[in-house]
Amino acid sequence: MAHDGLEPQRVARVVAALAAGEADPQRSLCRASARVVGVHSAGVVLILRGHALGTVCASDPVAESIEESQFTLGEGPCVDAFSSREPVLVPDLAGAGGVRWPSFRERAIAEGVQAVFGFPLLVGPTCIGALNLYNQRSGMLTDDQVADAATVAHVAGRTVLSWQSVAGEGSLAWQLEHVPAHRAVVHQATGMLSVQMAVDVDDALIMLRAYAFAEGRPITAVSDDVVAGALRFDDDASGATLG
């Protein structure tokens, strides 16, 4: 029987593809996702209350870099797919003048990506993140590719939940341990900056993102400096000082 209107044969094929590399479940999840849909790269991101928790997996260094850019900038296909609960399909980044995320587009094109596609990870009415697909050539996905991608997102969401379902009470699935750890430093730095600048945490996160973007650095690296005391934000003309 199909789930959420999905074809059972398609679901079975995706499940089989995702199960092919159990020795490395996170990487396998994204590599198989890209292979099933027929795109160059893929990433899976968890999102809670509109804020990215972190990248569950990336199929390759290009996808990993682009996922980091989305988190740093707070914009991109995963954010929009999560917010809209609908696929976000951009077949030609270079020619998409109306795209709402120009900074992300610039970073993605610099990585050689020409087309991006975001699919929400829906579990019933709840969205827990997004599947992001990247192509190094422009062009729209075929109807079959869109259907495959929707199935991959469906299976990926349930795969993440199944990992967590067997974890002990109050603990995190080992496949997901790197996700909050990777982002914890950002939340810690945001709290420190909120106190330093006497602003709320949302504004502090915006400041972190702006500084990271201006310096061309990952937001996690900037946050490491803030937590270590090597970088302080103040109200002078530069906005931030290195300790």
N, C-alpha and C positions, 0 to 999 in steps of 0.2 A: 504494500500500500504506500502511495506517495505521501510525503510530508509537506505541509504548507503549499500544496499544489505542484510539487516537484515530481518529475517522472521517476518511478522506482528504479528503472534500469540505469538512469543517469546517476542517481544517488549511489547505487551499488558500484558503478564504475569508479566514481570519485572516491568512495570509501576504500576500494581496493588499491587505488593509486596512492592514497595517503598512508596506507598500512605497509607500503613496500619498504620503508626505511626506518623501522622502529628503533634501530640503534641510536639514531639521532632524531628524535621526534620533532623538535622544534624546526630544525633546518629542513627535515623531510616534509613537514607540513607546507612550507612555503615553496620549496622546489617542486613538489608534486602539484601544487596549485598552479604555478606558472606553466608546468608541462601540460596539465589537463586542458587549460584554457588556450594554450598556444601563444603565450607572450614571453618576453625575455626575462622579466623579474616579477617578484611578488613579495608583499610584506603583510603581516597581520598585526594590528594594533588594538590594544584594549583601551577603552574610554569609560570613565565614570563621571557622571554629572557634568558632562561637557568638557572634562579635562583629561587629556591623554595620560594614561598610567605608564605606558611604555610599549615597546615593540616586543611582541611575543616571538616573532621570528622574521628573518629576511632571507631571501633565497641566495643573495650574493652581496658583495660590498657596495654595488651601486644602489640596490634597494635599501640597504642599511643606511647609507648616507642620506638618501632622500627621506627615509622615515625620520631620521634625526632632524632634518630640515623642517619637516612638518611640525615636529614637537617644538623646535626652537622658535619658529615663526607663528605657530598657532593657527596655520591656515593650510589648505590643501584638500585633495579629494577625500581623505579619510574623515576630516572634520565635517565636510559638507555631507558626505554619505551618512555619517552618524546623525547629524542634525536633521536631515530631510527624511531619513529612513528609506531613501530611494537610491538607486545606482546613479553615480555621477560619471558621465562619459565625455571625455575630452579627447577626440581623435587627432587633433593637431594643435599641440601646445604653442608652437611658434606662430600660428595664424589665428589663435584664439584671443583676439584683442579684448573680448568682453569677459574673460575669465576673472573671477573675483580675487585671485591670489597671484598678483604679478611677481611678488618676491619669490614665492615658491616656484613659479613657472621659470624664473630666471635660473634658480638653482638646479631644477630638474633638467633643463635644456643643457646647462653646463656639464651635466653628468652624461649627456648623450641620449636622454630620454625625449621622445617626440610625441608620445601619447600616454595618457594616464586614465585609469578607470578605477573608481572606488565603489565598493559594494558593502552595505551595512551587514554586520553580524547580528541577525535577528534571531532571538529565541522567543517564540511567541510574539507578544507585543513589546518585548524588551530588546533594546539594542545594547550590546556590550562592547562594540568596537567596529572595526572595518577591515575588509580585505582590500588591499591596494595592488593593482596590476600595472606594470610599466612596459612599454614597447619602445624599442630603439628606432622604430619607423612609424610614420604617421599613418592613420587609417582607422576607420571605425571597426569595432568587433562585429563579426557576423551574428546573426540571430542565434546560431548554435553556440557560439562562444559566449554570448551574454547568458544563455541558459546554463551553460557549463559553469560560468563564473558565479551565478546565483546559487547553483548547487554546491560549489566549493565553499562559498561563504556560509551556507547553511550547515554543511558538514564541519567546517572549521570552527564555527561557534560552538557546536555541540562537542567537538573534540576537546576544546579548551575547558568546557564545563565538566567533561568526563574526567579529565586530568585532576581537576580540583575535587571532584566528588569522592575520590578514593583517598584524599589526604586526611590526615588525622584532624580531629576537632581543634580549631584554633591555629592550625598550621596551613602552610601554603604548599601546593603541589610542587614537586621538585622541578617540573618542567617550566614553572612560572617564577621560580625564586629570583631569577635575574631581573625580572620586570620591575617590581617595586624597588629593588636595591639600586637599579640604574637610575631611578627617578627620585629616590628618597633625598639625595643630595640637593636636587632642585627645590623640593619642598622646604628643606632645611634652610637653604640660602634665601628662599622667598620670605620665610619668617624672619630671618636676621635682617634682611633689607627692609622689611616692613617696619621693624623697630628703628633701624638707623634713620630712615627717611620719614617716619611718622605717617605712613600711608597704609591703606588696607592691603591685604595680601594679593588681591586681583591686580591692583596698580603696581605692586612690587614685582609680580610675575611679568607684567608688560614691560617694566623697566629692564628686567633681566633679559627678556627676549630682544628688546631693542638694542641693548649693548652687545649681545651675542651676534646679532645680525650685522651691526655696524662694524664689528671686529672680525667678522667672518669666522667665528669660532662656534663649536657646539655649545648649547646652553649648559650641558652637564659640565663641560670644562670650565666655563665661567663660574658656575655654581661651586665647583671645587675650590676655586680661588677665593670666593666670598667666604665659604665656610672655614677655610684655612687662615683667613685674615689677610691674604695677599691682595685682595681687592676690596675697596670700600667705595660705596656710593655716597656722595654728598651733594650740596646744593651750589657748588661752584660751577664755573663755565664748562668744565670738562664733563661734569656729571659723575665721574668715577675716578678714583685714584688707586694706584698700585702701591701696596705696602712694602 
